[in-house]
Amino acid sequence: MSLSAADKETVKLFWKKVAGKQEDVGSDALCRMMTVYPQTKTYFSHWKDLSSHSPYVRKHGKTVMNGIGEAVKKIDDLDRGLLALSELHAFQLRVDPTNFKILSHNILVVLAIMFPDEFTPVAHVAVDKFLQAVSKALAEKYR
């Protein structure tokens, strides 16, 4: 599924609303992912607290969302723009690429909860397509 020019503009405009709330969005999405998909906890077994208020979860949630924010800036060439992150996750962290889709789903849920007025059906479709494209770009080095 490719992103149209309208999708890209919708993502960029919506992401401006997320700015400043990356840590909250990211930590809630990570916590939800680890609760609903407990197998994803294996990557974070060294963390003592996996709640959404945990400093570990909050820090990583912010890191994830800042990475997605960078992807918004590189929306016209995600494969090249996310190459370093793809290599990191494939070769160093060895994250199962299925987890990118799982986390993307949880990010969508959190965005819908935190931005009920702004997360319109049009924004939902555009952000969903964008997160799918990000997941695909991150999985590129696994092939």
C-alpha positions, 0 to 999 in steps of 0.5 A, a space after each residue: 500500500 503506497 502513500 499518496 501525496 494527500 496521505 503524506 500531508 495528512 500524516 505530517 499535519 497529524 504528527 504536529 499534534 503528537 509533538 510533545 506527547 511522544 513519551 506518553 504515546 510511546 510508553 502507553 503503546 509499548 505497555 499495551 503491546 507487552 500486555 496484549 502480546 506477552 511474547 514481546 516482553 522477551 526483548 525487555 526482560 532486563 527491565 525491572 518494571 514494564 508498566 507504562 510509568 516505568 522509566 525504562 518503558 517511558 524512555 524507550 517509548 519516547 525513543 520509538 516515537 522520536 524515531 517515527 517522528 524522524 520517519 515522518 521527516 523522511 516520508 518520501 524515502 523511508 527505505 533509505 531514511 530508515 536504513 540505519 534503524 533497519 540494520 540495528 534491529 536486524 543485526 544487533 537487536 535481532 527483533 522479530 519484524 512481526 513486532 513492528 506491525 504489532 507495535 504499529 497497531 498499538 500506536 494506532 490504538 493509543 493515538 485514537 484514545 489520546 487524540 479522539 477529535 483529530 484522529 479522524 477516519 482520514 487521519 486513521 487511514 493515512 497514519 495506518 498506511 504510514 506505519 505499515 510503510 515504516 514497518 516494511 522499511 524497518 524489515 528491509 534488512 531481514 530479507 
